[in-house]
């Protein structure tokens, strides 16, 4: 069910005042509504011409009038659900209240307050590069965690992660285990309904050992194999030869003395904070926000796309693996700390409903769900959405491409959610002519000073209100795509490192 909005205010001012306010009101606005103590983020676009209001409210067309600093408009969905908003424009904000009415039952109403502010502009400054030394690691993908650094689209961060057990590159235990994360990083201009783009420029080993075990996860064991593996679960320490790029067991046993594995450093966890009224998931969990995906294609050079459900996106990275087979069958891969560098961008107004990964040769979607079947459905619908958005394919055309060209991998069976990755070759898609949105920033060739930033350098940054991620009728008609507030202190990068 979608909302309809009626925005009413009844102050009568002169035509000159109306004309003056017309220019100030026209444009994009970010809305926050107080829904029983839970901030709910939305977006609206207003156009004023000769006192008449038109535009969109959360994707629904609106019509109304401007009378001085008083606004009145109605937005209505196909089910005749309406919302009546009374408020006032005070020069920088629009404030008031919303009364929603159910189209199927006019007696069913709800009321909540609303404030709207202007959408932030992309920074005009040249991209910056930061050396970030983490001092705090989080074990939840939460919107309540204080951001460790505030960055802008185009900025690059060089940092490190601890391993899944909380041990750093020096072998020092820094935090309780369970995939503790570096971050969250607050990305300016990102709000719900956008897509965060993370270019991983560097994912490198920074110590000479990794920890794993000799168990097998329950999902892959039949009864006979379960009996044979009853004594499994012992820790296995692996030596990482950083020069040769191979891993070998430090205590291999009689039959594995010549066994070695080529290292392929990857990140098991990349996430944004989940949305409205969601309990913060532990860092061992996963979902449409990404999280503990354990997808072994998130390597150096990969681009990861994640839905934005919170103001600033709130990016987390962690759970480095020196190597991992498909599915993470042991429950642990070759767990190790990692040296990481990434560059961020934001695709404004582009909604995706499942994580995406791009390599030089493939586009990939990661489906995550309680079963392999659920994960498969999500991966395929995610790839269908990608083909529809970037290649403008029809459902019939999508079916033909997917049916002839899709590769499927089981990327995760070790945790609560299973994972399935759908892959398509870029060479196969090249004749279709992608209409993919380009990055908005340009890399700078000039040298930018690097300053050391730690979690302790925090300053008060302006609180900004993010947009609201509307339900996508094509894929998430019943999905929970709301956003949760973020009002904590932020680390304002502009106060730390200049151009």
C-alpha positions as CSV (number, residue, x, y, z in Angstrom):
1,X,0.0,0.0,0.0
2,X,1.3,3.4,-0.9
3,X,0.8,6.8,0.7
4,X,-1.0,9.8,-0.5
5,X,-0.1,13.2,0.9
6,X,-2.2,16.3,1.5
7,X,-0.1,19.3,2.6
8,X,-2.1,22.2,3.9
9,X,-1.3,25.6,5.3
10,X,-3.5,28.5,5.1
11,X,-1.7,31.8,5.4
12,X,-2.5,34.5,2.8
13,X,0.4,36.7,1.7
14,X,1.0,39.0,-1.2
15,X,1.8,37.8,-4.8
16,X,5.4,39.1,-4.3
17,X,5.9,37.0,-1.3
18,X,4.5,34.0,-3.1
19,X,6.8,34.6,-6.0
20,X,9.8,34.9,-3.7
21,X,8.9,31.7,-1.9
22,X,8.4,29.8,-5.2
23,X,12.0,29.8,-6.0
24,X,13.0,28.9,-2.4
25,X,10.6,26.0,-2.3
26,X,11.1,24.5,-5.7
27,X,13.5,21.5,-5.7
28,X,14.3,18.4,-3.8
29,X,13.6,18.0,-0.1
30,X,14.5,15.3,2.4
31,X,11.8,14.4,4.9
32,X,11.9,12.9,8.3
33,X,8.7,11.8,10.1
34,X,8.3,10.8,13.7
35,X,6.4,7.5,13.5
36,X,5.7,6.5,17.1
37,X,9.2,7.5,18.1
38,X,10.9,6.0,15.0
39,X,12.2,8.5,12.5
40,X,11.0,7.6,9.0
41,X,12.8,9.1,6.0
42,X,11.2,10.1,2.7
43,X,12.0,12.4,-0.3
44,X,9.9,14.9,-2.2
45,X,10.4,17.1,-5.2
46,X,8.4,20.4,-5.4
47,X,7.9,22.7,-8.4
48,X,6.1,26.0,-8.0
49,X,4.7,27.9,-10.9
50,X,2.2,30.8,-10.5
51,X,1.4,29.6,-7.0
52,X,0.6,26.0,-8.2
53,X,2.5,23.1,-6.6
54,X,3.4,20.0,-8.5
55,X,6.0,17.3,-8.0
56,X,6.5,13.9,-6.3
57,X,6.1,12.7,-2.7
58,X,7.8,9.4,-2.3
59,X,7.3,8.6,-5.9
60,X,3.6,9.7,-6.0
61,X,2.5,12.7,-8.1
62,X,1.3,15.6,-6.1
63,X,-0.7,18.7,-6.9
64,X,-1.5,21.7,-4.7
65,X,-1.0,25.4,-4.1
66,X,1.4,27.8,-2.4
67,X,0.0,30.6,-0.4
68,X,2.8,32.7,1.1
69,X,4.6,30.4,3.4
70,X,1.6,28.0,3.6
71,X,1.5,24.9,1.4
72,X,-1.3,22.6,0.4
73,X,-0.9,19.6,-1.8
74,X,-2.4,16.2,-2.4
75,X,-0.5,13.1,-3.5
76,X,-2.6,10.0,-4.1
77,X,-1.8,6.4,-4.9
78,X,-3.8,3.9,-7.0
79,X,-5.5,2.5,-3.9
80,X,-6.8,6.0,-2.9
81,X,-4.7,6.1,0.3
82,X,-4.2,9.7,1.3
83,X,-2.1,11.7,3.7
84,X,-2.9,15.2,4.8
85,X,0.0,17.4,5.8
86,X,-0.3,20.8,7.4
87,X,2.9,22.7,7.8
88,X,4.8,25.9,7.1
89,X,7.8,27.0,5.1
90,X,10.2,29.1,7.2
91,X,13.0,29.8,4.8
92,X,15.1,26.7,5.3
93,X,12.7,24.0,6.4
94,X,9.2,22.8,6.0
95,X,7.5,21.6,9.2
96,X,4.1,20.3,10.2
97,X,2.1,17.1,10.7
98,X,0.8,14.3,8.5
99,X,-2.6,12.6,8.9
100,X,-2.8,9.5,6.9
101,X,-6.1,7.9,5.9
102,X,-6.6,4.3,4.6
103,X,-8.3,4.4,1.3
104,X,-10.2,1.2,2.1
105,X,-11.3,2.4,5.6
106,X,-11.6,6.2,5.9
107,X,-12.0,5.8,9.7
108,X,-8.5,4.4,9.9
109,X,-6.2,7.4,10.5
110,X,-2.8,8.0,11.9
111,X,-0.9,11.2,12.6
112,X,2.7,12.1,12.9
113,X,5.0,15.1,12.7
114,X,7.2,16.0,9.7
115,X,10.3,18.1,9.0
116,X,11.8,18.6,5.5
117,X,15.2,20.0,4.7
118,X,17.1,20.6,1.4
119,X,19.0,17.7,-0.1
120,X,22.7,18.2,0.4
121,X,24.9,19.0,-2.6
122,X,27.9,16.9,-3.7
123,X,31.1,18.6,-2.4
124,X,32.9,20.6,-5.0
125,X,36.3,20.0,-3.5
126,X,38.8,17.6,-5.1
127,X,38.8,14.1,-3.7
128,X,40.8,13.4,-0.6
129,X,42.8,10.5,0.7
130,X,42.9,9.4,4.3
131,X,45.1,7.1,6.3
132,X,42.7,5.8,9.0
133,X,44.1,3.9,12.0
134,X,41.1,2.1,13.7
135,X,41.0,2.1,17.5
136,X,37.5,0.9,17.9
137,X,35.9,-2.1,16.2
138,X,32.1,-2.9,16.2
139,X,30.3,-6.2,16.4
140,X,26.9,-5.0,15.0
141,X,26.0,-3.4,11.7
142,X,24.2,-0.6,13.6
143,X,23.1,2.9,12.8
144,X,23.7,3.8,16.4
145,X,27.5,3.3,16.3
146,X,29.3,6.6,16.1
147,X,30.9,7.1,12.6
148,X,34.7,6.9,12.8
149,X,35.2,9.2,9.8
150,X,33.1,11.4,7.6
151,X,34.0,11.3,3.9
152,X,32.6,12.5,0.6
153,X,32.0,10.8,-2.8
154,X,35.3,10.4,-4.5
155,X,37.3,10.2,-1.3
156,X,39.7,7.3,-0.6
157,X,40.4,5.6,2.7
158,X,43.4,3.4,3.5
159,X,42.9,1.4,6.7
160,X,43.2,-2.1,8.3
161,X,40.9,-4.7,9.7
162,X,41.3,-7.3,12.5
163,X,40.6,-10.9,11.8
164,X,37.3,-12.6,12.7
165,X,38.6,-13.4,16.2
166,X,39.6,-9.8,16.9
167,X,43.4,-10.1,16.4
168,X,45.3,-7.4,14.4
169,X,48.3,-7.6,12.0
170,X,50.7,-7.6,15.0
171,X,49.1,-10.7,16.6
172,X,47.5,-8.5,19.3
173,X,44.0,-9.3,20.5
174,X,42.1,-6.0,20.1
175,X,38.4,-6.9,20.5
176,X,36.0,-9.8,21.2
177,X,35.7,-12.1,18.2
178,X,32.7,-12.4,15.9
179,X,33.8,-10.5,12.8
180,X,34.5,-7.2,14.5
181,X,34.4,-4.4,11.8
182,X,36.3,-1.3,10.9
183,X,33.9,1.6,10.5
184,X,31.3,2.8,10.1
185,X,32.3,5.4,7.6
186,X,29.7,8.2,7.0
187,X,29.4,9.2,3.3
188,X,28.2,12.7,2.7
189,X,25.1,13.1,0.4
190,X,24.1,9.5,0.8
191,X,20.5,8.9,2.0
192,X,17.9,6.1,1.8
193,X,17.0,5.3,-1.8
194,X,20.6,5.8,-3.1
195,X,23.2,3.2,-3.9
196,X,26.6,3.2,-2.3
197,X,29.5,2.3,-4.6
198,X,32.7,1.0,-3.0
199,X,35.8,0.5,-5.2
200,X,38.3,-1.8,-3.5
201,X,41.7,-0.5,-4.7
202,X,43.6,-2.7,-2.3
203,X,42.9,-5.8,-0.3
204,X,46.3,-7.2,0.8
205,X,47.7,-9.6,3.5
206,X,49.5,-7.8,6.3
207,X,50.7,-10.8,8.5
208,X,52.1,-14.2,7.9
209,X,49.5,-16.5,9.4
210,X,45.8,-17.3,9.3
211,X,43.4,-19.3,11.5
212,X,40.8,-21.9,10.4
213,X,39.6,-25.3,11.6
214,X,38.9,-28.8,10.5
215,X,35.1,-28.9,10.9
216,X,32.4,-28.9,8.2
217,X,29.2,-26.9,8.6
218,X,25.9,-28.7,9.2
219,X,24.3,-27.6,5.9
220,X,26.7,-29.8,3.9
221,X,26.8,-33.0,6.1
222,X,24.7,-36.0,5.4
223,X,24.2,-38.5,8.3
224,X,27.2,-40.6,7.4
225,X,29.5,-37.7,7.0
226,X,28.3,-36.2,10.3
227,X,29.5,-39.3,12.1
228,X,32.9,-39.2,10.4
229,X,33.3,-35.6,11.3
230,X,32.2,-35.9,14.9
231,X,35.8,-35.1,16.2
232,X,36.2,-32.1,13.9
233,X,36.4,-28.5,15.0
234,X,40.0,-28.3,16.0
235,X,41.9,-25.1,15.2
236,X,44.2,-25.2,12.2
237,X,46.9,-22.5,11.8
238,X,48.1,-21.7,8.3
239,X,51.4,-20.1,7.3
240,X,51.0,-17.4,4.7
241,X,54.0,-17.0,2.5
242,X,53.7,-13.4,1.4
243,X,56.4,-13.6,-1.2
244,X,55.2,-16.8,-3.0
245,X,51.5,-16.1,-2.4
246,X,50.7,-19.5,-1.0
247,X,49.2,-20.9,2.3
248,X,50.3,-24.1,4.0
249,X,49.1,-25.8,7.2
250,X,51.7,-25.4,10.0
251,X,50.8,-29.0,11.2
252,X,49.7,-30.7,8.0
253,X,49.6,-34.3,9.1
254,X,50.9,-37.2,7.0
255,X,48.8,-36.7,3.8
256,X,48.8,-32.9,3.5
257,X,52.6,-32.2,3.7
258,X,52.7,-31.2,0.1
259,X,49.3,-29.5,0.1
260,X,49.2,-25.8,-0.5
261,X,46.6,-23.2,-1.4
262,X,47.1,-20.1,-3.5
263,X,46.1,-17.0,-1.5
264,X,43.4,-14.7,-2.9
265,X,42.8,-12.1,-0.2
266,X,39.1,-11.1,0.2
267,X,36.7,-9.4,2.6
268,X,34.0,-11.6,4.1
269,X,32.1,-8.5,5.4
270,X,31.1,-5.3,3.5
271,X,27.9,-3.7,4.8
272,X,25.8,-0.6,5.2
273,X,23.6,-0.1,8.2
274,X,20.1,-1.6,7.9
275,X,16.9,0.5,7.8
276,X,13.9,1.7,9.7
277,X,13.0,0.1,13.1
278,X,15.4,-2.8,12.4
279,X,17.2,-4.3,15.3
280,X,21.0,-4.0,14.5
281,X,22.2,-7.4,13.2
282,X,25.4,-8.9,14.6
283,X,28.4,-8.8,12.2
284,X,28.0,-12.6,11.6
285,X,24.7,-11.9,9.8
286,X,23.8,-10.8,6.3
287,X,20.9,-9.4,4.3
288,X,20.1,-6.9,1.6
289,X,22.5,-4.5,3.4
290,X,25.3,-6.9,2.6
291,X,27.1,-7.9,5.8
292,X,28.8,-11.3,6.3
293,X,28.3,-12.3,2.7
294,X,31.6,-14.5,2.5
295,X,31.6,-14.0,-1.3
296,X,35.1,-14.8,-2.5
297,X,34.8,-12.4,-5.4
298,X,35.1,-9.4,-3.1
299,X,38.8,-9.1,-3.8
300,X,41.2,-6.3,-4.8
301,X,39.8,-4.5,-7.9
302,X,36.2,-5.4,-7.2
303,X,33.4,-2.9,-7.0
304,X,30.6,-3.5,-4.5
305,X,27.2,-1.8,-4.7
306,X,25.0,-1.7,-1.6
307,X,21.6,-0.2,-0.8
308,X,21.6,2.9,1.3
309,X,19.1,2.6,4.1
310,X,20.5,5.2,6.6
311,X,21.7,8.8,6.3
312,X,25.4,8.6,5.3
313,X,25.1,4.9,4.4
314,X,27.4,3.9,7.3
315,X,29.9,1.6,5.6
316,X,31.5,-1.3,7.5
317,X,34.4,-3.5,6.3
318,X,36.1,-6.5,7.9
319,X,36.4,-10.3,8.2
320,X,39.5,-10.7,5.9
321,X,40.2,-14.1,4.4
322,X,43.5,-15.1,2.9
323,X,41.6,-17.7,0.8
324,X,38.2,-19.3,0.8
325,X,36.5,-21.9,-1.2
326,X,32.8,-21.4,-2.3
327,X,30.4,-21.5,0.7
328,X,33.0,-21.3,3.5
329,X,32.5,-25.0,4.2
330,X,34.6,-25.1,7.4
331,X,32.7,-22.3,9.0
332,X,35.9,-20.4,9.0
333,X,38.0,-19.5,6.0
334,X,41.7,-18.7,6.3
335,X,40.9,-15.9,8.8
336,X,43.4,-13.1,8.9
337,X,43.8,-9.3,9.3
338,X,43.9,-7.2,6.2
339,X,45.3,-4.0,4.6
340,X,42.4,-2.3,2.8
341,X,42.0,0.8,0.6
342,X,38.7,1.8,-0.9
343,X,37.1,4.8,-2.8
344,X,33.4,5.6,-2.4
345,X,30.8,7.1,-4.7
346,X,27.0,7.5,-4.4
347,X,24.4,6.9,-7.1
348,X,21.6,9.2,-6.1
349,X,18.1,8.0,-6.5
350,X,19.1,4.5,-7.8
351,X,17.5,1.8,-5.7
352,X,18.8,-1.8,-5.7
353,X,17.4,-4.5,-3.5
354,X,20.4,-6.8,-3.1
355,X,24.2,-6.4,-3.0
356,X,26.0,-6.3,-6.4
357,X,29.6,-7.0,-7.2
358,X,31.5,-6.0,-10.4
359,X,34.8,-7.3,-11.7
360,X,36.7,-6.6,-14.9
361,X,34.9,-9.5,-16.6
362,X,31.6,-10.1,-14.8
363,X,28.6,-8.5,-13.1
364,X,27.3,-10.4,-10.0
365,X,24.4,-10.2,-7.6
366,X,24.5,-11.8,-4.1
367,X,21.3,-13.3,-2.9
368,X,21.0,-14.0,0.8
369,X,18.2,-15.9,2.6
370,X,17.3,-18.5,5.1
371,X,17.6,-21.3,2.5
372,X,19.5,-21.9,-0.7
373,X,16.2,-21.5,-2.6
374,X,15.4,-18.2,-1.0
375,X,19.0,-17.0,-1.8
376,X,18.7,-18.2,-5.4
377,X,15.4,-16.3,-5.9
378,X,16.9,-13.1,-4.5
379,X,20.1,-13.4,-6.6
380,X,18.1,-13.9,-9.8
381,X,15.6,-11.1,-9.1
382,X,18.6,-8.9,-8.3
383,X,20.2,-9.7,-11.6
384,X,16.9,-9.1,-13.4
385,X,16.7,-5.7,-11.8
386,X,20.2,-4.9,-12.9
387,X,19.4,-5.9,-16.5
388,X,16.2,-3.8,-16.4
389,X,17.9,-0.7,-14.9
390,X,21.2,-0.6,-16.9
391,X,20.3,-2.4,-20.1
392,X,16.6,-1.5,-20.3
393,X,15.6,-5.1,-21.0
394,X,12.0,-6.3,-21.0
395,X,10.9,-9.3,-18.9
396,X,11.0,-11.6,-21.9
397,X,14.5,-10.3,-22.9
398,X,15.7,-10.8,-19.3
399,X,14.5,-14.3,-19.2
400,X,16.3,-15.1,-22.5
401,X,19.6,-13.6,-21.2
402,X,19.4,-15.3,-17.8
403,X,18.4,-18.6,-19.2
404,X,21.3,-18.8,-21.6
405,X,24.1,-17.1,-19.8
406,X,23.8,-17.1,-16.0
407,X,26.5,-18.8,-13.8
408,X,25.5,-19.7,-10.3
409,X,27.8,-20.2,-7.2
410,X,26.9,-21.0,-3.7
411,X,28.9,-18.4,-1.8
412,X,27.7,-18.9,1.7
413,X,26.4,-21.9,3.8
414,X,28.3,-21.3,7.1
415,X,25.9,-18.7,8.7
416,X,22.2,-18.1,9.4
417,X,21.6,-17.0,5.9
418,X,22.7,-19.0,2.8
419,X,24.1,-17.1,-0.1
420,X,23.9,-17.7,-3.9
421,X,25.7,-15.5,-6.4
422,X,24.4,-15.0,-10.0
423,X,27.1,-14.0,-12.5
424,X,26.9,-12.7,-16.1
425,X,29.9,-12.2,-18.4
426,X,30.4,-8.6,-19.5
427,X,31.6,-9.8,-22.9
428,X,28.2,-11.6,-23.4
429,X,26.4,-8.4,-22.4
430,X,28.6,-6.0,-24.4
431,X,26.3,-6.1,-27.6
432,X,23.4,-4.9,-25.4
433,X,25.0,-1.5,-24.7
434,X,24.8,-0.8,-20.9
435,X,23.2,2.5,-19.9
436,X,24.9,2.3,-16.5
437,X,25.1,5.5,-14.6
438,X,28.6,6.9,-14.5
439,X,30.5,8.0,-11.4
440,X,30.0,11.7,-10.6
441,X,33.6,12.3,-9.4
442,X,36.9,12.6,-11.2
443,X,40.1,11.4,-9.7
444,X,42.5,14.1,-8.9
445,X,46.1,13.9,-10.3
446,X,47.4,16.5,-7.8
447,X,49.0,15.4,-4.6
448,X,46.8,15.6,-1.5
449,X,48.3,15.8,2.0
450,X,47.6,12.7,4.1
451,X,46.9,13.2,7.8
452,X,46.5,10.5,10.4
453,X,42.9,10.1,11.7
454,X,41.9,8.0,14.7
455,X,38.5,7.3,16.2
456,X,39.4,9.7,19.0
457,X,39.4,12.7,16.7
458,X,35.7,13.5,16.7
459,X,34.0,16.8,16.3
460,X,30.3,17.9,16.3
461,X,29.1,17.7,12.7
462,X,25.7,19.0,11.5
463,X,23.0,16.5,11.7
464,X,21.4,16.0,8.4
465,X,18.2,14.2,7.6
466,X,18.2,11.6,4.9
467,X,15.6,10.7,2.3
468,X,13.3,7.7,2.5
469,X,13.7,4.6,0.5
470,X,10.4,4.0,-1.0
471,X,8.9,0.5,-1.5
472,X,9.9,-0.7,-5.0
473,X,6.7,-2.1,-6.4
474,X,8.6,-4.3,-8.9
475,X,10.6,-6.2,-6.3
476,X,9.8,-5.2,-2.8
477,X,6.1,-4.6,-2.6
478,X,6.1,-6.2,0.8
479,X,9.6,-5.4,1.8
480,X,10.9,-3.4,4.7
481,X,12.8,-0.6,3.1
482,X,12.5,2.1,5.7
483,X,15.4,4.0,7.3
484,X,16.5,4.5,10.9
485,X,17.8,7.8,12.4
486,X,21.4,8.8,12.7
487,X,21.9,11.6,15.1
488,X,25.2,10.7,16.7
489,X,28.4,12.8,16.7
490,X,30.2,12.5,13.5
491,X,33.9,12.8,12.6
492,X,33.9,15.8,10.2
493,X,36.7,15.0,7.7
494,X,36.8,18.7,6.5
495,X,38.0,19.6,10.0
496,X,40.8,17.0,9.8
497,X,42.4,16.9,6.4
498,X,42.4,19.7,3.9
499,X,43.1,19.6,0.2
